[in-house]
Amino acid sequence: MSTTKKLRLGPLPKTESIKLTFVCPASLKVDLDRYASLHTQMYGEAVDAMTLIPHMLEAFIGRDRGFRSQSQVQQKRAARDSTSP
């Protein structure tokens, strides 16, 4: 199977990790495994779903405008509170 479109999740960076455990529906696990297979084909580096999940979540959070705007409000408050007498 040849695909010309790029996957939204590009090559994976090397990062420090913390282990988490979660439960997901079987159908999501099937999709994650399929995505991992496509990612491996596209980028030539074998990865599994567990390796991809943190990067997918990071990408999702990074693109969430509501989360970013709330984070900016909290950062401004923290900066203001730290400079107040």
KAFEN-V382998 format. One record per run of one state. SS is the DSSP state (alpha for helix, beta for strand, coil for the rest). FROM is the first residue (numbers start at 0). LEN is the number of residues. If there is no record, write none. Layout:
ss->SS from->FROM len->LEN
ss->SS from->FROM len->LEN
This chain:
ss->coil from->0 len->25
ss->alpha from->25 len->18
ss->coil from->43 len->5
ss->alpha from->48 len->14
ss->coil from->62 len->2
ss->alpha from->64 len->19
ss->coil from->83 len->2
